[in-house]
Amino acid sequence: MNSTPASDLGRSGLIVGGKFRLDAVIGRGGMGSVWSATHATLGHRVAVKLVAREFVRSPEALRRFDAEAKAAARLASRHVVQVFDNGTLDDGTPYIAMEMLSGENLEQRVERQGSLPLNDVVDILSQCCKGLARAHAAGIVHRDIKPDNIFLSHALDEDREVVKILDFGVAKITLGEGGATSQTGTGALLGTPLYMSPEQARGSRDVDHRTDLWSLVMVAYYALTGLLAIGGETFGDVLLKICVEPIPSLRAGAPLLPPAMEGWFQQACAREPAERFQSAQEFIDSLRAAAGDAVGPPRVTPPQIVVLQQPTMHSAIAGRSSAGFSQSHASVAITAAGLPPKRRGLAIAGGGVVLFFGLGAAGLFALFPGHHEFSLSGAEPSARDSAERPATSALPAVVASSLAMVPEAGV
């Protein structure tokens, strides 16, 4: 679904923030548009994201857009997409200028190649854990870790892929001893249901960094098997499976994995946060131990697809769960208020689900299309084998950034 144009001022040749010249639109999504741009004096390429006109007056949308910029800018990590600038156009339209990336996201990689070798997955997750460790140490919980927010970037000065975590638009940011700012309260859901932790699915206010580690192990399952660990025909079905039903076996979907990988997986997705790995470092150290001799030097993957990192854009890519049900891998941001009435979109009459999961007394949830859209029905269930991989989707091409970053220690 295309959004309303971002701004009447958004046109080729416009100078944004006094320094970035807009060149061409390279993507449109639920929240706005993304432009390729050139720094007016330095000449390097960047991506500039503009909010759609319909969300300029939405406090909820603007909070998330601002959080995305501030969270990424707060992290000095080569494994988090870099933000160079943010501000507003003359008509009040917010913008973010960020690095341009060359490569593909993890969802595209799995769609193109199928399930990935264990060695590759360990390398990808290791780099993710570096970015998450930096974020968690800075008091930032991402809350939307999923395959299409993990970008496999081809840097000009690297002989291997650099993994970048994208889209901090629904992050929970701790400000310090004074408390935390969260883009929602108890009873509201932010994130991607198919990768959401039990505590996040229940709308708990006490969600912490361990929710990201749950999401990351769901990503690991997808990368190693080519399947979704959790799916369902309705939103309520997905929540039920996350919170109540048995977690699937990893080795049932990837029987050639070392036996120790099953124990690692089951601990990583324990429903009680206290029973999971307690840090990104512990998560990746335990994964390496479980993988054992199967892990060698990271494989260098040549560029295959050149796309923009997708900041808060609608995804029409369908993914198939291990139960054979196809759903979008896009995000959902469900709240009861704070959005323009004409843009509240899909409402879920979920009184029973609300009572079951303790999400408050409201009987309707409004889907916030400004972040990503979540399809309850997705594609119709297919009679084909459930191991069939999702269909691929084309994305816009862009130019890579040559920004040099300093690697972190540890992880």
C-alpha positions as CSV (number, residue, x, y, z in Angstrom):
1,M,0.0,0.0,0.0
2,N,1.4,3.4,-1.0
3,S,1.1,6.3,1.4
4,T,0.1,9.8,0.8
5,P,3.1,11.8,-0.6
6,A,5.3,13.0,2.2
7,S,5.3,16.7,1.6
8,D,4.5,19.2,-1.2
9,L,8.1,20.4,-0.6
10,G,9.5,16.9,-1.3
11,R,10.9,17.2,-4.8
12,S,14.0,16.4,-6.6
13,G,16.6,19.2,-6.0
14,L,15.2,20.3,-2.7
15,I,18.0,21.0,-0.1
16,V,16.9,19.4,3.2
17,G,18.5,20.6,6.5
18,G,20.7,23.0,4.6
19,K,22.9,20.2,3.3
20,F,21.1,17.2,1.7
21,R,19.9,17.5,-1.9
22,L,17.0,15.2,-2.7
23,D,17.7,13.2,-5.9
24,A,14.9,10.7,-6.4
25,V,12.2,8.7,-4.5
26,I,13.5,5.2,-3.9
27,G,10.6,3.9,-1.8
28,R,7.2,4.6,-0.4
29,G,5.6,2.9,2.6
30,G,2.9,3.2,5.2
31,M,4.7,6.0,7.1
32,G,6.1,8.1,4.3
33,S,8.7,8.1,1.5
34,V,12.5,7.5,1.3
35,W,14.7,9.5,-1.0
36,S,18.2,9.0,-2.3
37,A,20.1,12.2,-1.5
38,T,23.6,13.7,-1.8
39,H,25.4,15.8,0.7
40,A,25.6,19.2,-0.9
41,T,29.2,19.9,0.0
42,L,30.8,16.5,0.8
43,G,29.1,14.6,-2.1
44,H,28.4,11.4,-0.2
45,R,25.1,9.6,-0.7
46,V,22.5,9.3,2.1
47,A,18.9,8.2,2.4
48,V,16.4,10.8,3.6
49,K,13.1,9.7,5.0
50,L,10.1,12.0,5.1
51,V,6.9,11.4,7.0
52,A,3.7,11.2,5.0
53,R,1.4,14.3,5.2
54,E,-1.4,12.4,6.9
55,F,0.9,11.6,9.9
56,V,2.4,15.0,10.4
57,R,-0.4,15.8,12.9
58,S,-0.4,12.4,14.6
59,P,1.5,12.6,18.0
60,E,1.9,8.8,18.0
61,A,3.5,8.8,14.6
62,L,5.8,11.7,15.3
63,R,6.9,10.1,18.6
64,R,7.9,7.0,16.8
65,F,9.7,8.8,14.1
66,D,11.6,10.9,16.6
67,A,12.4,7.8,18.7
68,E,13.8,6.1,15.6
69,A,16.2,8.9,15.0
70,K,17.3,9.4,18.6
71,A,17.7,5.7,19.4
72,A,19.9,5.1,16.3
73,A,21.9,8.3,16.8
74,R,22.5,7.4,20.5
75,L,24.4,4.2,19.5
76,A,27.9,4.4,18.1
77,S,27.8,0.9,16.6
78,R,28.7,-0.3,13.2
79,H,25.9,-2.9,13.6
80,V,23.2,-0.2,13.8
81,V,22.1,1.8,10.8
82,Q,23.6,5.3,11.3
83,V,21.6,8.5,11.5
84,F,23.3,11.7,10.4
85,D,20.7,14.3,11.0
86,N,17.0,15.0,11.7
87,G,14.8,18.0,11.6
88,T,11.8,19.4,9.8
89,L,11.1,21.0,6.4
90,D,9.6,24.4,6.2
91,D,6.1,23.0,6.2
92,G,6.8,21.0,9.4
93,T,7.3,17.6,7.8
94,P,9.9,15.7,9.8
95,Y,12.9,14.1,8.1
96,I,15.7,11.7,9.0
97,A,19.0,11.5,7.1
98,M,20.7,8.1,7.4
99,E,23.3,6.0,5.8
100,M,22.6,4.4,2.4
101,L,23.1,0.6,2.5
102,S,23.9,-1.9,-0.2
103,G,22.9,-5.5,0.2
104,E,19.7,-7.3,1.3
105,N,17.8,-8.0,4.5
106,L,17.8,-11.5,6.1
107,E,14.3,-12.2,5.0
108,Q,15.3,-11.6,1.4
109,R,18.4,-13.8,1.8
110,V,16.3,-16.7,3.1
111,E,13.7,-16.3,0.4
112,R,16.4,-16.3,-2.2
113,Q,18.6,-19.1,-0.8
114,G,16.4,-21.1,1.5
115,S,17.5,-22.2,4.9
116,L,21.0,-20.9,5.7
117,P,24.1,-22.9,6.8
118,L,24.6,-22.9,10.6
119,N,28.0,-21.2,10.1
120,D,26.4,-18.3,8.3
121,V,23.6,-18.0,10.9
122,V,26.0,-17.9,13.8
123,D,28.0,-15.1,12.1
124,I,24.8,-13.1,11.4
125,L,23.5,-13.5,15.0
126,S,26.9,-12.7,16.4
127,Q,26.9,-9.4,14.7
128,C,23.3,-8.8,15.7
129,C,24.3,-9.4,19.3
130,K,27.1,-6.8,19.1
131,G,24.5,-4.2,18.0
132,L,22.0,-5.4,20.6
133,A,24.6,-5.4,23.4
134,R,25.4,-1.8,22.6
135,A,21.7,-0.9,22.5
136,H,20.9,-2.7,25.8
137,A,23.9,-1.1,27.5
138,A,22.6,2.3,26.4
139,G,19.1,1.5,27.9
140,I,17.5,0.9,24.5
141,V,15.2,-2.1,23.9
142,H,14.5,-2.5,20.2
143,R,11.2,-4.5,20.5
144,D,10.9,-5.3,16.7
145,I,13.8,-7.6,15.9
146,K,12.8,-9.6,12.8
147,P,14.4,-10.8,9.6
148,D,13.6,-7.7,7.6
149,N,15.1,-5.5,10.3
150,I,18.4,-7.3,10.0
151,F,20.3,-6.0,7.0
152,L,23.3,-7.8,5.4
153,S,25.3,-4.9,4.1
154,H,28.1,-5.0,1.6
155,A,30.5,-2.3,2.8
156,L,33.1,-1.0,0.3
157,D,36.0,-1.4,2.8
158,E,35.1,-4.8,4.2
159,D,35.9,-8.3,2.9
160,R,32.7,-9.7,4.6
161,E,29.2,-8.6,5.2
162,V,28.4,-6.2,8.0
163,V,25.1,-6.9,9.7
164,K,23.0,-3.8,10.5
165,I,20.0,-3.6,12.8
166,L,17.3,-1.3,11.4
167,D,14.2,0.6,12.5
168,F,14.2,1.7,16.2
169,G,10.7,3.2,15.6
170,V,9.1,1.3,18.5
171,A,12.1,1.1,20.8
172,K,11.8,1.5,24.5
173,I,14.4,4.0,25.6
174,T,15.6,4.3,29.2
175,L,16.5,7.9,29.9
176,G,18.5,7.1,33.0
177,E,17.6,7.2,36.6
178,G,14.6,9.4,35.7
179,G,12.8,6.5,34.1
180,A,12.0,5.4,30.6
181,T,10.1,6.6,27.6
182,S,8.0,4.0,25.9
183,Q,5.8,4.6,22.8
184,T,2.9,2.8,24.4
185,G,1.5,1.9,27.8
186,T,0.2,-1.3,29.3
187,G,-2.4,-2.9,27.1
188,A,-0.9,-1.8,23.8
189,L,1.2,-4.0,21.5
190,L,4.2,-2.8,19.5
191,G,6.3,-5.0,17.4
192,T,5.9,-7.9,15.0
193,P,3.5,-10.7,16.3
194,L,5.4,-13.5,14.6
195,Y,8.6,-12.6,16.5
196,M,7.1,-11.2,19.7
197,S,8.0,-12.5,23.1
198,P,5.3,-13.7,25.5
199,E,5.7,-10.7,27.8
200,Q,5.5,-8.3,24.8
201,A,2.4,-10.1,23.5
202,R,0.7,-9.6,26.9
203,G,1.3,-5.9,26.6
204,S,3.5,-5.9,29.8
205,R,4.9,-2.6,30.9
206,D,8.0,-4.4,32.3
207,V,9.3,-5.6,28.9
208,D,13.1,-5.4,29.0
209,H,16.1,-6.3,26.8
210,R,15.3,-10.0,27.1
211,T,12.4,-9.5,24.7
212,D,14.9,-8.8,22.0
213,L,16.7,-12.1,22.7
214,W,13.4,-14.0,22.3
215,S,12.8,-12.3,19.0
216,L,16.4,-13.1,17.9
217,V,16.0,-16.8,18.6
218,M,12.8,-16.7,16.5
219,V,14.9,-15.2,13.7
220,A,17.4,-18.0,14.2
221,Y,14.7,-20.6,13.7
222,Y,13.5,-18.9,10.5
223,A,17.1,-18.6,9.1
224,L,18.0,-22.2,9.9
225,T,14.8,-23.8,8.7
226,G,13.2,-21.4,6.2
227,L,10.0,-21.6,8.3
228,L,8.2,-19.5,10.8
229,A,8.4,-20.9,14.3
230,I,5.0,-19.5,15.2
231,G,2.0,-18.7,13.0
232,G,-1.8,-18.8,13.0
233,E,-4.9,-17.9,11.1
234,T,-5.8,-15.0,13.3
235,F,-4.0,-12.5,15.5
236,G,-5.5,-14.2,18.5
237,D,-4.2,-17.6,17.3
238,V,-0.7,-16.1,17.1
239,L,-0.9,-14.7,20.6
240,L,-2.2,-18.0,21.9
241,K,0.7,-19.9,20.4
242,I,3.3,-17.4,21.7
243,C,2.0,-17.5,25.3
244,V,0.6,-21.1,25.8
245,E,1.2,-23.7,23.2
246,P,4.4,-25.8,23.0
247,I,7.4,-24.2,21.2
248,P,8.3,-26.2,18.1
249,S,11.4,-28.3,17.9
250,L,14.3,-26.7,16.0
251,R,15.8,-29.9,14.9
252,A,12.4,-31.1,13.5
253,G,12.7,-28.3,11.0
254,A,16.5,-28.7,10.5
255,P,17.4,-32.3,11.5
256,L,21.1,-32.0,10.4
257,L,21.9,-29.5,13.1
258,P,24.1,-30.7,16.0
259,P,21.9,-32.2,18.8
260,A,23.1,-29.5,21.3
261,M,21.3,-26.9,19.2
262,E,17.9,-28.1,20.4
263,G,18.8,-27.4,24.0
264,W,20.1,-24.0,23.1
265,F,17.0,-23.1,21.2
266,Q,14.6,-24.3,23.9
267,Q,16.4,-22.3,26.6
268,A,16.6,-19.2,24.4
269,C,12.8,-19.2,23.9
270,A,11.8,-20.0,27.5
271,R,8.5,-18.2,28.2
272,E,9.8,-16.8,31.5
273,P,12.5,-14.2,30.9
274,A,14.5,-15.3,33.9
275,E,14.9,-18.8,32.4
276,R,16.3,-17.4,29.1
277,F,19.8,-16.3,28.4
278,Q,20.2,-13.0,30.3
279,S,22.3,-11.0,27.9
280,A,23.3,-10.8,24.2
281,Q,26.8,-12.0,25.2
282,E,25.4,-15.1,27.0
283,F,23.1,-15.8,24.0
284,I,25.8,-15.8,21.4
285,D,28.4,-17.6,23.6
286,S,25.9,-20.4,24.2
287,L,25.1,-20.6,20.5
288,R,28.7,-21.0,19.6
289,A,29.1,-23.7,22.2
290,A,26.0,-25.6,20.9
291,A,27.2,-25.3,17.3
292,G,30.6,-26.6,18.2
293,D,32.8,-27.7,15.3
294,A,30.2,-26.7,12.8
295,V,31.2,-23.1,13.1
296,G,34.2,-21.9,11.1
297,P,35.3,-18.6,9.6
298,P,32.5,-16.5,8.2
299,R,31.7,-17.1,4.5
300,V,32.1,-14.1,2.3
301,T,28.9,-13.6,0.3
302,P,29.2,-11.5,-2.9
303,P,26.6,-8.8,-3.5
304,Q,23.4,-10.3,-5.0
305,I,20.7,-7.7,-4.5
306,V,21.1,-4.0,-3.9
307,V,18.3,-2.5,-1.8
308,L,17.7,0.3,0.6
309,Q,17.5,-0.5,4.3
310,Q,13.8,-0.3,4.8
311,P,13.0,2.2,7.5
312,T,9.4,1.8,8.6
313,M,8.0,0.8,5.2
314,H,5.2,-1.6,4.5
315,S,6.3,-5.1,3.5
316,A,4.1,-7.1,1.1
317,I,6.4,-10.2,1.5
318,A,4.5,-13.2,2.7
319,G,6.1,-15.8,5.0
320,R,4.9,-19.4,5.6
321,S,4.8,-20.7,9.1
322,S,5.6,-24.3,10.1
323,A,1.9,-24.8,10.3
324,G,1.5,-24.0,6.6
325,F,-0.2,-20.6,7.1
326,S,1.1,-17.6,5.2
327,Q,1.3,-14.2,6.9
328,S,3.1,-10.9,6.4
329,H,6.4,-10.4,8.2
330,A,5.4,-6.8,8.7
331,S,5.1,-5.0,12.0
332,V,2.0,-4.3,14.0
333,A,1.5,-1.3,16.3
334,I,-1.8,-1.7,18.0
335,T,-3.2,1.0,20.3
336,A,-6.6,2.2,21.3
337,A,-6.2,5.9,20.5
338,G,-3.8,8.6,19.3
339,L,-4.2,8.1,15.6
340,P,-6.2,10.0,13.0
341,P,-9.7,8.3,12.8
342,K,-9.6,8.0,9.0
343,R,-6.2,6.1,9.2
344,R,-6.9,3.7,12.0
345,G,-7.4,1.1,9.4
346,L,-8.1,-2.5,10.4
347,A,-9.9,-2.9,13.7
348,I,-9.7,-6.2,15.6
349,A,-12.9,-7.2,17.5
350,G,-10.9,-9.1,20.1
351,G,-12.8,-8.9,23.4
352,G,-12.1,-12.5,24.2
353,V,-8.4,-12.3,23.3
354,V,-8.2,-9.1,25.3
355,L,-9.6,-10.8,28.5
356,F,-7.4,-13.8,28.0
357,F,-4.1,-11.9,27.7
358,G,-4.9,-9.2,30.1
359,L,-4.7,-6.4,27.6
360,G,-7.4,-4.3,29.3
361,A,-11.1,-3.8,28.9
362,A,-11.1,-2.4,25.3
363,G,-12.8,-4.6,22.8
364,L,-11.2,-3.1,19.7
365,F,-7.6,-2.7,18.7
366,A,-6.7,-0.2,16.0
367,L,-4.0,-1.2,13.6
368,F,-1.5,1.6,13.2
369,P,-0.6,1.7,9.5
370,G,2.1,4.3,10.0
371,H,4.7,1.7,11.2
372,H,3.9,-1.4,9.2
373,E,0.8,-3.3,8.4
374,F,0.1,-6.8,9.7
375,S,-2.2,-9.0,7.7
376,L,-4.4,-11.2,9.8
377,S,-5.3,-13.4,7.0
378,G,-2.3,-13.1,4.7
379,A,-2.4,-15.5,1.8
380,E,-5.0,-18.2,1.9
381,P,-3.8,-21.5,3.5
382,S,-2.3,-23.7,0.9
383,A,-2.4,-27.5,0.6
384,R,1.2,-27.5,-0.5
385,D,3.8,-28.8,1.9
386,S,4.4,-26.4,4.8
387,A,8.1,-26.3,4.2
388,E,7.6,-24.4,1.0
389,R,9.4,-21.0,1.3
390,P,7.8,-17.6,1.0
391,A,7.6,-15.9,-2.4
392,T,10.1,-13.2,-3.0
393,S,9.4,-9.5,-3.5
394,A,11.4,-6.8,-5.5
395,L,12.7,-3.8,-3.7
396,P,14.3,-0.5,-4.8
397,A,18.0,-0.3,-5.7
398,V,20.3,2.2,-4.2
399,V,24.0,3.1,-3.8
400,A,26.2,1.9,-0.8
401,S,27.7,4.2,1.8
402,S,31.4,4.1,2.4
403,L,31.2,5.3,6.0
404,A,34.0,3.7,8.1
405,M,32.9,2.6,11.5
406,V,34.9,1.4,14.5
407,P,34.1,-2.2,15.6
408,E,33.1,-3.0,19.1
409,A,34.9,-5.2,21.5
410,G,33.4,-8.4,22.9
411,V,30.5,-10.5,21.7
